[in-house]
Amino acid sequence: MLDSAVPSPGPAERCVRVLLSPWSRLVLLIALLVAAVITVLACHPERLLTDGLATRTPGVASLTVFTLAYGLCTAAFVPRPVISLAAGSLFGTAAGTPAAVVGTVLGSALSFGLGRLLGQQALRPLLRGRWLTAADRQLSRHGFRSMLALRLLPGVPFAATSYCAAVSRVGWSPFLLATALGSAPNTVAYVIAGSHASSPTSPAFLAATAFLAVTGAAAVLVAWRRRGRRFSLPGRQRASSRVPGSNAPCSAGD
């Protein structure tokens, strides 16, 4: 009678399984992010971009290099407003706007891809809290609408949002489309401000800064209303859980 027992995996196969396990990939993602942050703090890539491209003639090659660097810097947690201002200062509004928008989409795609490939399988089992499961359900069911709202609000950490969205089940298409549409208004405003930074009293600069101020105030208002609604939720839940008719005031002799 033939022995049908499955042979035990060898050392090489076990090593490959360990390296490809979800937690090993998560450790690799954390190591990549830490290395990216250290590189940003040590090299100041936004300053290198400005100094390295300022003396060149803005052309297709310079725009391509800047767009690719924009995406890499965005995925490495470099603040997008700084690079968008540099895009306007270096290339003007007409050329700097598409470079900044495309770089934004590239950076979000890189962050989302790394998070989806290296972190999703390890982190999804940890989504057990009420707020975490609610956020995951919202992103999974209404990915485009949720991501569009997050991208429209200034002040929301761009790269961190991309990495967190990768843990959910939101698809690539709604994520990238919402990123492009939602990030475009603020990106254009920063590019315009950067291209007119030498004349801060110009109508274009004033309009761009006013737009950023209004959207920033709107983001603060939305966050404040959501915070108030969150703190009032337990009281509403307690009130709704009472037995009908039991909300009458009780006297001391009852």
N, C-alpha and C positions, 0 to 999 in steps of 0.2 A: 504494500500500500504506500502510495506516494505521500511524502510529508508536505502538507499545504501550509505550514507555518510561514509567516512573512519574515524574512530575514531582518535582523535589527540593523538600523542605519549605521554606517561607518563613521569614523571621526570627521571626515571631510563633509559628509552630508549633515551631520549634527552641527558643525560649525556654520555651514551655510544657513541652516534653519535659524540658528541663534542670531546671525547677522541680519537676516531678513524678517525677524520677528517684529511685531508692532512696537514693542518697547525699545528695541535697538534702534529702529528708525526714528522714534521720538527723541532718543538721546542724540542721534545725529542731527536732527533738526535744531535742537537746543544748542548744540555745539556750533552749528552754522550761524545761528542768530547771534550768539555771544561773540563769535569771531567777527561778524559783520558790524556789530555795535562797537567793538574795540577798534576795528579799522576806521570806522567813521570818526570816533573820538580822537584817534591818533593822526589821521591824514587830512581831515576836513575836506572831503571830496567836493563839496559845493564851492570852496575857495579855489581848489585846483581847477575846477571847470571854468570858473570866471577868469582866473589868471591865464589859463592855458589857451582859451579860445578868444579872449578879448583882442588879441593882436592879429587874429586871422580874419580873412574875408569871409563873411557869412555865405556859405554855399551849401551844396547838397551834402558834401562830405562832413562839414562841420555840424550841420543839422542832424545828420544821421548819428554821428558820434555823441552829440549832446542828448539826443532822444534815447539812445541805448543807455548812456550813463544816467540819465534821469530815471529810467526804469530800475536800474540796479540800486541807485541811491535810495529810491522810494522803498524798495523791498528791504533795504538795510536800515530803515527807520530814520533816514534823513528827512526833516520836515519839508513837505511839499511846497509850502509858501515860499521858502527860501530859494528853491530851485526854480519855481515859477517866476519869481522876481528876476532871477538871473537870466531866464529865457527872454523876458521882455527887454532887459538891459542889453543883452548881447545881440539879439536878432530882431528886435522890434515886435510890434503887435502882429503883423501879417504873417511872419515866419515863426515867431516864438509861440504863438497860440497852438498851431497844429503839433509842433514839437512837444510842447508841454502836455497836451491832451493825449497824444499817442504814448508818450513816456509814462503818463499816469496809468493808462490801460496796460502797458507792458509790465510796469511794476506790480500792479494788482494781480495780473496773471501769474507772475513769478511767485508772489507771496501765496496766492491761492493754490498754485500747483504744488509748491513745497509743503504747504500745510496739508493738502489732500493726500499727497503721496506718503509723507513721513509721519504725520501726526494723527490722522483721522481715526484709524483703527484702534490706536492706543487710548485716545481721549474720549471717544464716544461712550464707552461703558461708564465713564465718570460723570456723565450728565444726568445726575440723579436729583439735584436740588430743584425746588419749585420754580425758581426764576430761570435756572439753566434749561430745564426742560421746556418751559414756556418760550424762551428765546429760540431754542432749537426747533420747536414746532412752528413758530412764526416764520423762521427763515426757510424751513423745509417746505412749508405749504405756500407761502407767499414770498418767494425769494426775490423776485424783481421788485415788488412794491417795498419790501423791507429794506433791501439794499439801496434803492433809490432814495428813501428817506434818510438813511444813514449817510449817504454821500452828499446829499444836499445840505446837511447840517454842518457848518464849520465847527472846528474844535474837536470833532470826533477823530481819534487817532486812526490815520488811514491804514498803515501797514498792519497794526494790531487788529483792526476790523477785518482785513482780508484774511489773516491767519485764523481768526476765530470763525469766520464764515466757512472756511474750508472744513471745519469739523462737522458742520451741519450737512444736510443733504441737498442744499441748493445746487442747481446745475450750473455748468460753465456759461451757457448762453445768457441766462438772466443775470448772472453775476457780472459778467463783462459789460453787457448792455447797460445795466443800471449804473455801473461805475462810470462808463463813458458819459452818459446823459447827466447823472447827478453831480459829477465832479467838474463838468465843463463850465458852469457859470462862475464858480469861485476861481477856477484856474484862469479863465479869461480875465477876470478882474485883477488878479495878481500880475498877470503878464502886462496888462495895460498900465498898472501902477509902476511896474519895473521899467517899462519903455519910456515913461514920462517922469521918472524919478528926478531928473535934472531940472524939471520945471514943476515943482509941487503945487503951484497956484494955477496950473492949466486946468481947463474944464474936464479933460479926460482923466487926469489924476484925481481930481476932486470927486468925479462921478464914481470912479473905481473904488476909492476909499470909502465913500458913502455907502456903496453897495455892500462892501465887506462889513461895515459897521452895522448896517441894518440886518443883514443875515446873521451876524454874530449875536445881536440883541434878540432876534427871533429864536435862535438856538437856546439862549439862556432862558427865555420865557417858556419854551417847550419843555426844557429840562425841569424848570421849577414847577410847572403844572403837573408833570408826570410824578415828580417827587411828592407833591401834595396829595395826589390821587393815590399813590402807593401807601402813604402813611394813614390815609383815611379808610383804606380797604379793610383792615381788621375790624374796625368799628362797625362798618356796614355788614360784614359777615356775621358778627355777633348779633346785630339787630335782626338780620334775616333768619337767624337760627332759632329765635325765640318762638314759643308756641303762640299762635294767634289768640289775641285777647289777654295775653299775660303782660302787656306793656302798660297796663294801668298802674298808677302810683299806689304803693302799699302804705297803709297807715301803721302807726306804731302798735296798734292792738291786734293786727292781723297775725 
